[in-house]
Amino acid sequence: MLYLLDANVLITASRTYYGIERVPEFWDWLAHMGKTNNIKIPQEVYEEFKDGNDALAAWAKQDDIESVLLLNEPVNIELVRHVTKNGYASDLTDDELEKLGRDPFLIAYGLKDAGNRTVVTTEVSKPKRIRANRHMPDVCVGLKIPCCNTFDLTTALNFRTGWNR
């Protein structure tokens, strides 16, 4: 299974429970999982945090990090359109499209090989939301793409720290 990370996974982790300076094992583990092709981040998503001015952006700008985590494939624009039309709404306004940001791109990469790819996000299901307000887990369910959160990812790929008492 290839896990495709949303920017919010890394942003939330770096700001809260897996701070880069506090839990460097997590960030080393991400790089390792990138090398082994278990975790990747599409270019469109990587740009969301790489262009920042914080510890996460500095981490992401390292050549060895970018080279192992970037998903090396072009986006299929027809799949992005399919995700937008069938996952959100067929008649979204320009403002609604802007609100979606890069989410349809991430989901399109998952849709490209839905049986072997999982979208990872911190968003939680809110099934009553409609149009551009839909959350990724609900869009993924509707499009039959596996989706999970950070803690499901770390469990599936067996993240651990080496701290002992």
Summary of the structure (lengths in Angstrom):
residues: 165
radius of gyration: 15.8
end to end distance: 33.6
largest distance: 57.3
contacts: 489
relative contact order: 0.18
helix: 53%
strand: 8%
